[in-house]
Amino acid sequence: MEICETIKQLIEKTIMENGYILDEVLYIKEEGQMFLRIVIDKEGNIDIEDCITVTKLIDPIIDEADPISENYIMDVCSKEKGCE
């Protein structure tokens, strides 16, 4: 199974239960570094606090499942503002 689909299955329920929408999961290489990019949405605007909240919700789930063997940076961001 593709890594993005695996991550989506691990975290989507938790994200939805907390009032967010999982818009997209990307696992991409940028400037030599791998990024696990989680793009979220919700009714209204997403702000930095939402990104922090979702990071705290999903980080333990991903850590426990440990589906990615290489080093990566997890980036939770909003669809409208994009990811950095």
C-alpha positions, -999 to +999 in steps of 0.1 A: +000+000+000+013+035-008+026+054+022+002+083+017-028+059+018-014+042+048-010+075+067-045+086+056-060+054+070-041+059+103-051+095+109-083+104+091-108+092+117-090+111+145-088+143+124-126+141+115-136+134+151-119+166+161-138+188+136-112+189+108-112+176+072-082+156+059-077+172+025-045+156+013-015+135+024+017+140+005+051+123+009+075+144-012+111+153-015+121+190-014+157+202-015+170+168-005+146+164+025+115+142+027+083+158+039+051+142+051+027+169+044-008+167+060-032+193+044-062+200+066-094+220+063-125+229+084-155+251+084-141+286+087-104+294+086-075+273+096-049+290+117-016+280+132-033+268+164-054+244+143-022+230+127-006+226+161-037+209+174-038+184+146+000+178+148-005+169+185-034+146+176-017+126+149+019+126+159+015+098+185-005+078+160+021+080+133+049+074+158+033+042+171+025+028+137+060+039+124+051+034+087+081+054+074+116+041+079+136+071+066+139+105+082+113+130+073+097+163+085+060+163+092+042+194+081+005+200+090-009+230+070-041+244+056-053+241+020-059+278+016-026+291+030-005+263+017+024+245+033+059+258+039 
